[in-house]
Amino acid sequence: MGSAKGAKKARQVREKNIKAKIQSAICIQQLYGDKITVRNIAEQAQISTTTAAKYLREIRKNNSNI
């Protein structure tokens, strides 16, 4: 596997893990009845607010109930 393929695969794995963290944080926020905000998701998932905003925007685009 070349370095480009390895980097692409690593990026995909990292992205998958971040999306799972965000989805988990969203479920926790919904369970407790808290407002789903970028800051709340970032703190719960332990990621930066910029990353949380990026993926939350993508998740909201695909799911209308969030």
Secondary structure, DSSP 8 states (H G I E B T S, - for coil): --HHHHHHHHHHHHHHHHHHHHHHHHHHHHHHT----HHHHHHHHT--HHHHHHHHHHHHHH-TT-
